[in-house]
Structure formats: structure tokens, C-alpha cells
Amino acid sequence: MTLLLLDLKEEIAFNRVKSRGEGDHYDQGDISFYKTLRDSFVDLASKNQNRIKIINAEQDIAAISNDIQQTVLRELSDAV
């Protein structure tokens, strides 16, 4: 099984969460929480490159969608 990590800088994630309003208890963290979270996921992905594919989520929606589609298609073709 392959996992996709939609990665973006913690500042962008923090600003997106704050712009949505109150959110849940995870959304109440400060920017250092998002940095720790991102660093942990990127570290996990770098140690498991065959299982976790990083998608640059700082791109526009169309580019992110395209990257996801290409990654999924590549993984499916490798599975056959």
C-alpha cells in the first residue's frame, strides 16, 4: 500500500487552518505544533520512500491533482 503525503510549509498550513475558524483541538495548536507535525511526517516519508510519496501541496489545485493522479497511476502500473 502506498500513502500520499500532501506536504506544505507549516506557515501555510497554520494560516489555512486559522482561516477556517475555530476547528477542533488539533487546530488550536501554534505554529511550532505544525512545524513538529510536518517534520515528523516528512521524516517518516523519507525513511519509507517506497511506501510514502510526497506531493507538493503548495502548488495550485490543478497541479496537486495532476501529481496525485500521476502518482496513483504509476503505483497501479507498478503493482501489475
FINU-929854 format. One record per atom (N, C-alpha, C, O): z, y, x negated; residue in three letters; atom name; residue number from 1. Coordinates in nm, 3 decimals, always signed. Atoms other than C-alpha are relative to their C-alpha. Last residue first. Layout:
BEGIN
      up   north    east rest atom  nr
       Z       Y       X  ala   CA NUM
...
This chain:
BEGIN
      up   north    east rest atom  nr
  +0.094  +0.104  -0.045  val    N  80
  -1.211  -0.519  -0.057  val   CA  80
  -0.041  -0.090  -0.113  val    C  80
  -0.119  -0.183  -0.093  val    O  80
  -0.074  +0.110  -0.061  ala    N  79
  -0.898  -0.326  -0.155  ala   CA  79
  -0.091  -0.116  +0.040  ala    C  79
  -0.045  -0.229  +0.059  ala    O  79
  -0.064  +0.078  +0.107  asp    N  78
  -1.084  -0.098  -0.397  asp   CA  78
  +0.071  -0.123  +0.055  asp    C  78
  +0.088  -0.222  -0.016  asp    O  78
  +0.107  +0.071  +0.070  ser    N  77
  -1.311  +0.016  -0.111  ser   CA  77
  +0.056  -0.083  -0.115  ser    C  77
  +0.003  -0.190  -0.146  ser    O  77
  +0.052  +0.108  -0.085  leu    N  76
  -1.007  +0.097  +0.101  leu   CA  76
  -0.110  -0.079  -0.070  leu    C  76
  -0.115  -0.201  -0.060  leu    O  76
  -0.100  +0.106  -0.005  glu    N  75
  -0.841  +0.294  -0.179  glu   CA  75
  -0.049  -0.119  +0.086  glu    C  75
  -0.026  -0.234  +0.051  glu    O  75
  -0.004  +0.064  +0.132  arg    N  74
  -1.157  +0.495  -0.242  arg   CA  74
  +0.099  -0.117  -0.001  arg    C  74
  +0.069  -0.225  -0.053  arg    O  74
  +0.123  +0.080  +0.013  leu    N  73
  -1.197  +0.568  +0.130  leu   CA  73
  -0.003  -0.074  -0.133  leu    C  73
  -0.042  -0.191  -0.138  leu    O  73
  -0.012  +0.116  -0.089  val    N  72
  -0.833  +0.677  +0.155  val   CA  72
  -0.123  -0.089  -0.012  val    C  72
  -0.111  -0.211  -0.022  val    O  72
  -0.101  +0.089  +0.057  thr    N  71
  -0.864  +0.905  -0.149  thr   CA  71
  +0.013  -0.127  +0.084  thr    C  71
  +0.018  -0.237  +0.029  thr    O  71
  +0.058  +0.064  +0.118  gln    N  70
  -1.190  +1.058  -0.025  gln   CA  70
  +0.098  -0.100  -0.064  gln    C  70
  +0.058  -0.207  -0.109  gln    O  70
  +0.104  +0.092  -0.042  gln    N  69
  -1.042  +1.125  +0.320  gln   CA  69
  -0.059  -0.075  -0.120  gln    C  69
  -0.077  -0.197  -0.115  gln    O  69
  -0.065  +0.113  -0.065  ile    N  68
  -0.726  +1.278  +0.178  ile   CA  68
  -0.103  -0.105  +0.038  ile    C  68
  -0.085  -0.224  +0.011  ile    O  68
  -0.067  +0.078  +0.104  asp    N  67
  -0.923  +1.498  -0.059  asp   CA  67
  +0.069  -0.123  +0.058  asp    C  67
  +0.064  -0.231  -0.001  asp    O  67
  +0.102  +0.069  +0.078  asn    N  66
  -1.152  +1.610  +0.224  asn   CA  66
  +0.063  -0.087  -0.109  asn    C  66
  +0.022  -0.201  -0.128  asn    O  66
  +0.054  +0.107  -0.084  ser    N  65
  -0.859  +1.694  +0.449  ser   CA  65
  -0.104  -0.083  -0.076  ser    C  65
  -0.104  -0.206  -0.069  ser    O  65
  -0.105  +0.101  -0.006  ile    N  64
  -0.696  +1.895  +0.172  ile   CA  64
  -0.049  -0.121  +0.080  ile    C  64
  -0.033  -0.235  +0.037  ile    O  64
  -0.003  +0.065  +0.131  ala    N  63
  -1.023  +2.080  +0.111  ala   CA  63
  +0.106  -0.110  -0.004  ala    C  63
  +0.083  -0.217  -0.060  ala    O  63
  +0.122  +0.082  +0.014  ala    N  62
  -1.067  +2.156  +0.482  ala   CA  62
  -0.001  -0.075  -0.132  ala    C  62
  -0.039  -0.192  -0.136  ala    O  62
  -0.009  +0.120  -0.083  ile    N  61
  -0.705  +2.271  +0.521  ile   CA  61
  -0.122  -0.091  -0.019  ile    C  61
  -0.107  -0.213  -0.029  ile    O  61
  +0.016  -0.024  -0.144  asp    N  60
  -0.724  +2.522  +0.235  asp   CA  60
  -0.005  -0.135  +0.073  asp    C  60
  -0.021  -0.240  +0.011  asp    O  60
  +0.137  -0.031  -0.039  gln    N  59
  -0.583  +2.421  -0.101  gln   CA  59
  -0.006  +0.035  +0.148  gln    C  59
  +0.093  +0.024  +0.220  gln    O  59
  +0.012  -0.145  +0.009  glu    N  58
  -0.216  +2.438  -0.199  glu   CA  58
  -0.141  +0.046  +0.037  glu    C  58
  -0.168  +0.166  +0.044  glu    O  58
  -0.014  -0.059  -0.133  ala    N  57
  -0.170  +2.082  -0.070  ala   CA  57
  -0.001  +0.153  -0.004  ala    C  57
  +0.027  +0.218  +0.097  ala    O  57
  -0.036  -0.141  +0.016  asn    N  56
  -0.304  +1.927  -0.391  asn   CA  56
  +0.001  +0.068  +0.137  asn    C  56
  -0.104  +0.095  +0.195  asn    O  56
  +0.100  -0.087  -0.061  ile    N  55
  -0.304  +1.555  -0.306  ile   CA  55
  +0.050  +0.144  -0.017  ile    C  55
  +0.164  +0.175  +0.018  ile    O  55
  -0.039  -0.138  -0.025  ile    N  54
  -0.103  +1.323  -0.531  ile   CA  54
  -0.121  +0.078  +0.053  ile    C  54
  -0.229  +0.077  -0.007  ile    O  54
  +0.108  -0.092  +0.037  lys    N  53
  -0.172  +0.951  -0.503  lys   CA  53
  +0.042  +0.141  +0.040  lys    C  53
  +0.084  +0.164  +0.153  lys    O  53
  -0.018  -0.132  -0.060  ile    N  52
  +0.125  +0.712  -0.502  ile   CA  52
  -0.108  +0.093  -0.054  ile    C  52
  -0.117  +0.116  -0.174  ile    O  52
  -0.045  +0.009  -0.139  arg    N  51
  +0.080  +0.338  -0.557  arg   CA  51
  +0.009  +0.133  +0.071  arg    C  51
  +0.000  +0.139  +0.193  arg    O  51
  +0.082  +0.097  -0.073  asn    N  50
  -0.119  +0.303  -0.881  asn   CA  50
  +0.037  -0.009  +0.148  asn    C  50
  -0.039  -0.063  +0.228  asn    O  50
  +0.133  -0.054  -0.025  gln    N  49
  +0.029  +0.623  -1.017  gln   CA  49
  -0.092  -0.095  +0.075  gln    C  49
  -0.184  -0.052  +0.144  gln    O  49
  +0.063  +0.100  -0.087  asn    N  48
  +0.383  +0.491  -0.979  asn   CA  48
  -0.142  +0.044  +0.038  asn    C  48
  -0.178  +0.046  +0.155  asn    O  48
  -0.044  +0.133  +0.045  lys    N  47
  +0.577  +0.670  -1.255  lys   CA  47
  -0.065  -0.112  +0.080  lys    C  47
  -0.056  -0.229  +0.041  lys    O  47
  +0.051  +0.018  +0.136  ser    N  46
  +0.383  +0.993  -1.199  ser   CA  46
  +0.040  -0.136  -0.057  ser    C  46
  -0.031  -0.190  -0.142  ser    O  46
  +0.146  +0.023  -0.003  ala    N  45
  +0.440  +0.964  -0.825  ala   CA  45
  -0.054  -0.026  -0.139  ala    C  45
  -0.140  -0.112  -0.157  ala    O  45
  +0.021  +0.132  -0.059  leu    N  44
  +0.818  +0.927  -0.866  leu   CA  44
  -0.149  -0.036  +0.001  leu    C  44
  -0.187  -0.148  -0.032  leu    O  44
  -0.044  +0.096  +0.101  asp    N  43
  +0.826  +1.228  -1.097  asp   CA  43
  -0.022  -0.143  +0.049  asp    C  43
  -0.071  -0.228  -0.025  asp    O  43
  +0.105  +0.001  +0.103  val    N  42
  +0.621  +1.429  -0.848  val   CA  42
  +0.034  -0.099  -0.111  val    C  42
  -0.054  -0.168  -0.162  val    O  42
  +0.119  +0.069  -0.053  phe    N  41
  +0.860  +1.328  -0.567  phe   CA  41
  -0.112  -0.006  -0.103  phe    C  41
  -0.178  -0.109  -0.116  phe    O  41
  -0.030  +0.142  -0.019  ser    N  40
  +1.170  +1.418  -0.767  ser   CA  40
  -0.121  -0.077  +0.051  ser    C  40
  -0.150  -0.186  +0.002  ser    O  40
  -0.006  +0.063  +0.132  asp    N  39
  +1.029  +1.750  -0.888  asp   CA  39
  +0.024  -0.150  +0.010  asp    C  39
  -0.035  -0.229  -0.064  asp    O  39
  +0.136  +0.012  +0.053  arg    N  38
  +0.934  +1.842  -0.531  arg   CA  38
  +0.001  -0.071  -0.134  arg    C  38
  -0.078  -0.163  -0.156  arg    O  38
  +0.073  +0.096  -0.083  leu    N  37
  +1.282  +1.768  -0.395  leu   CA  37
  -0.140  -0.023  -0.055  leu    C  37
  -0.183  -0.137  -0.071  leu    O  37
  -0.054  +0.132  +0.031  thr    N  36
  +1.457  +1.948  -0.679  thr   CA  36
  -0.076  -0.108  +0.074  thr    C  36
  -0.111  -0.212  +0.017  thr    O  36
  +0.043  +0.030  +0.137  lys    N  35
  +1.232  +2.252  -0.636  lys   CA  35
  +0.047  -0.140  -0.039  lys    C  35
  -0.031  -0.217  -0.095  lys    O  35
  +0.142  +0.037  -0.006  tyr    N  34
  +1.280  +2.245  -0.257  tyr   CA  34
  -0.055  -0.033  -0.139  tyr    C  34
  -0.142  -0.119  -0.153  tyr    O  34
  +0.009  +0.129  -0.069  phe    N  33
  +1.660  +2.238  -0.295  phe   CA  33
  -0.146  -0.048  +0.001  phe    C  33
  -0.173  -0.165  -0.026  phe    O  33
  -0.034  +0.100  +0.102  ser    N  32
  +1.639  +2.521  -0.551  ser   CA  32
  -0.003  -0.142  +0.060  ser    C  32
  -0.036  -0.238  -0.010  ser    O  32
  +0.119  +0.035  +0.077  ile    N  31
  +1.455  +2.727  -0.289  ile   CA  31
  +0.029  -0.104  -0.108  ile    C  31
  -0.059  -0.182  -0.143  ile    O  31
  +0.057  -0.114  +0.071  asp    N  30
  +1.750  +2.719  -0.051  asp   CA  30
  -0.115  -0.049  -0.088  asp    C  30
  -0.148  -0.167  -0.088  asp    O  30
  -0.024  -0.008  +0.143  gly    N  29
  +1.815  +2.445  +0.201  gly   CA  29
  -0.058  +0.126  -0.062  gly    C  29
  -0.147  +0.190  -0.005  gly    O  29
  -0.098  -0.104  +0.028  gln    N  28
  +1.824  +2.506  +0.577  gln   CA  28
  +0.027  +0.017  -0.149  gln    C  28
  +0.102  +0.107  -0.188  gln    O  28
  +0.067  -0.129  +0.009  asp    N  27
  +1.502  +2.315  +0.644  asp   CA  27
  +0.095  +0.114  -0.035  asp    C  27
  +0.051  +0.227  -0.057  asp    O  27
  +0.076  -0.001  +0.125  tyr    N  26
  +1.670  +1.985  +0.569  tyr   CA  26
  -0.066  +0.136  -0.023  tyr    C  26
  -0.084  +0.179  -0.137  tyr    O  26
  -0.091  -0.024  +0.113  his    N  25
  +1.928  +2.061  +0.841  his   CA  25
  -0.071  -0.003  -0.134  his    C  25
  -0.025  +0.061  -0.228  his    O  25
  -0.113  +0.092  +0.003  asp    N  24
  +1.656  +2.103  +1.106  asp   CA  24
  +0.084  +0.023  -0.126  asp    C  24
  +0.062  +0.120  -0.199  asp    O  24
  +0.020  +0.132  +0.059  gly    N  23
  +1.422  +2.392  +1.180  gly   CA  23
  +0.123  -0.089  +0.008  gly    C  23
  +0.217  -0.061  +0.082  gly    O  23
  -0.127  +0.064  +0.033  glu    N  22
  +1.533  +2.752  +1.248  glu   CA  22
  -0.015  -0.136  -0.066  glu    C  22
  +0.043  -0.158  -0.172  glu    O  22
  -0.121  -0.025  -0.077  gly    N  21
  +1.201  +2.932  +1.237  gly   CA  21
  +0.115  -0.085  -0.048  gly    C  21
  +0.123  -0.122  -0.165  gly    O  21
  -0.001  +0.079  -0.123  arg    N  20
  +0.856  +2.818  +1.132  arg   CA  20
  +0.124  +0.024  +0.085  arg    C  20
  +0.128  -0.016  +0.201  arg    O  20
  +0.083  -0.067  -0.100  ser    N  19
  +0.816  +3.100  +0.877  ser   CA  19
  -0.003  -0.075  +0.133  ser    C  19
  -0.042  -0.019  +0.235  ser    O  19
  -0.071  -0.117  -0.055  lys    N  18
  +1.114  +2.967  +0.680  lys   CA  18
  -0.083  +0.070  +0.108  lys    C  18
  -0.026  +0.127  +0.201  lys    O  18
  -0.113  +0.046  -0.082  val    N  17
  +0.948  +2.628  +0.636  val   CA  17
  +0.070  +0.118  +0.066  val    C  17
  +0.101  +0.114  +0.185  val    O  17
  +0.055  +0.062  -0.121  arg    N  16
  +0.622  +2.781  +0.518  arg   CA  16
  +0.112  -0.045  +0.093  arg    C  16
  +0.105  -0.023  +0.215  arg    O  16
  +0.049  -0.105  -0.089  asn    N  15
  +0.803  +3.013  +0.276  asn   CA  15
  -0.058  -0.056  +0.129  asn    C  15
  -0.040  +0.002  +0.235  asn    O  15
  -0.114  -0.077  -0.050  phe    N  14
  +1.002  +2.727  +0.122  phe   CA  14
  -0.046  +0.106  +0.100  phe    C  14
  +0.013  +0.119  +0.207  phe    O  14
  -0.069  +0.086  -0.098  ala    N  13
  +0.694  +2.507  +0.087  ala   CA  13
  +0.115  +0.076  +0.066  ala    C  13
  +0.131  +0.072  +0.188  ala    O  13
  +0.087  +0.007  -0.117  ile    N  12
  +0.503  +2.790  -0.081  ile   CA  12
  +0.066  -0.083  +0.109  ile    C  12
  +0.065  -0.045  +0.226  ile    O  12
  -0.002  -0.131  -0.064  glu    N  11
  +0.789  +2.864  -0.320  glu   CA  11
  -0.084  -0.001  +0.128  glu    C  11
  -0.046  +0.057  +0.230  glu    O  11
  -0.117  -0.013  -0.085  glu    N  10
  +0.831  +2.492  -0.391  glu   CA  10
  +0.007  +0.135  +0.071  glu    C  10
  +0.059  +0.144  +0.182  glu    O  10
  -0.111  -0.066  +0.068  lys    N   9
  +0.480  +2.463  -0.521  lys   CA   9
  +0.114  +0.024  +0.099  lys    C   9
  +0.093  +0.048  +0.218  lys    O   9
  +0.019  -0.143  +0.015  leu    N   8
  +0.261  +2.222  -0.329  leu   CA   8
  +0.124  +0.060  -0.062  leu    C   8
  +0.232  +0.002  -0.055  leu    O   8
  -0.081  -0.078  +0.093  asp    N   7
  +0.214  +1.846  -0.319  asp   CA   7
  -0.036  +0.149  +0.004  asp    C   7
  -0.154  +0.185  +0.005  asp    O   7
  +0.060  -0.132  -0.017  leu    N   6
  +0.091  +1.630  -0.034  leu   CA   6
  +0.088  +0.099  -0.075  leu    C   6
  +0.195  +0.138  -0.028  leu    O   6
  -0.097  -0.107  +0.017  leu    N   5
  +0.199  +1.291  -0.168  leu   CA   5
  -0.075  +0.132  +0.011  leu    C   5
  -0.157  +0.165  -0.075  leu    O   5
  +0.056  -0.129  +0.036  leu    N   4
  -0.016  +1.010  -0.035  leu   CA   4
  +0.112  +0.103  -0.006  leu    C   4
  +0.190  +0.117  +0.088  leu    O   4
  -0.061  -0.114  -0.066  leu    N   3
  +0.114  +0.654  -0.037  leu   CA   3
  -0.068  +0.127  -0.048  leu    C   3
  -0.115  +0.135  -0.161  leu    O   3
  +0.008  -0.126  +0.072  thr    N   2
  -0.088  +0.347  -0.123  thr   CA   2
  +0.062  +0.111  +0.085  thr    C   2
  +0.037  +0.120  +0.205  thr    O   2
  +0.000  -0.117  -0.084  met    N   1
  +0.000  +0.000  +0.000  met   CA   1
  +0.000  +0.124  -0.089  met    C   1
  +0.071  +0.130  -0.189  met    O   1
